[in-house]
Amino acid sequence: MEEIRKKTLETINVRKDRSGTRIVVGMATCGIAAGARPVLLAIMDEVKKHSLSDVVVAQTGCIGMCRLEPIVEVYRPGEEKVTYVKVNPSKAIRIVNEHVMKGKIVEGYTIGAESK
């Protein structure tokens, strides 16, 4: 699995310049325990599937809201950061397809929707 991950990361240029969209997945112990690893892999697969060369996928440590893990943050140029919570692989795919590719925030998955 580690070999596949490394190849995928190289293919989508995970650490290239930050001028495009960035997708950040919380991968601290709390996130991993909540299922962040399959979420990260689903995002990387979807980015690769659509050849999204202007998208950077990155990992971070604890975001500070362990009860809402897995957490995914999307940073698009010129827009506010959007934080998605309780993400699973199918939600991750929808986030890539709707928010990252089309610019349409998936409101029901955001931290704002969770707090209501």
Residue pairs with C-beta under 8 A, 6 or more apart in sequence:
5 41
5 44
8 41
8 44
8 45
8 48
9 44
9 57
11 48
12 44
12 47
12 48
12 52
12 53
12 55
12 56
12 57
13 53
13 56
14 56
14 57
14 58
15 56
15 58
16 56
18 56
19 54
19 77
20 54
20 55
20 56
20 77
21 52
21 54
21 55
21 56
21 74
21 75
21 76
21 77
21 100
22 55
22 56
22 57
22 58
22 73
22 74
22 75
23 43
23 47
23 55
23 56
23 57
23 58
23 72
23 73
23 74
23 75
23 95
23 96
23 100
24 58
24 59
24 60
24 72
24 73
24 74
24 75
25 31
25 36
25 39
25 40
25 43
25 57
25 58
25 59
25 60
25 70
25 71
25 72
26 36
26 59
26 60
26 61
26 62
26 63
26 69
26 70
26 71
26 72
26 73
27 36
27 37
27 40
27 59
27 60
27 61
28 60
28 61
28 62
28 63
29 62
30 62
30 66
30 69
31 62
31 63
31 69
31 70
31 71
33 69
34 66
34 69
34 70
35 69
35 70
35 88
36 69
36 70
36 71
36 87
38 88
38 89
39 70
39 72
39 87
39 88
39 89
39 91
39 92
40 57
40 59
41 89
42 89
42 90
42 92
42 93
43 57
43 72
43 92
43 93
43 95
43 96
44 57
46 92
46 93
46 96
46 97
47 55
47 57
47 96
47 100
50 96
50 101
52 96
52 100
52 101
55 100
60 73
63 69
63 71
63 73
63 83
65 71
65 85
65 111
68 85
68 86
68 111
68 114
69 85
69 86
70 85
70 86
70 87
70 88
71 83
71 84
71 85
71 87
72 83
72 84
72 87
72 92
72 95
73 81
73 82
73 83
73 84
74 81
74 82
74 84
74 95
74 99
74 100
75 81
76 82
76 99
76 100
76 103
82 99
82 105
82 110
83 110
83 111
84 91
84 95
84 106
84 109
84 110
84 111
85 109
85 110
85 111
85 114
86 109
86 114
87 95
87 109
91 106
91 109
94 106
94 109
95 106
95 109
98 104
98 105
98 106
99 105
99 106
107 113
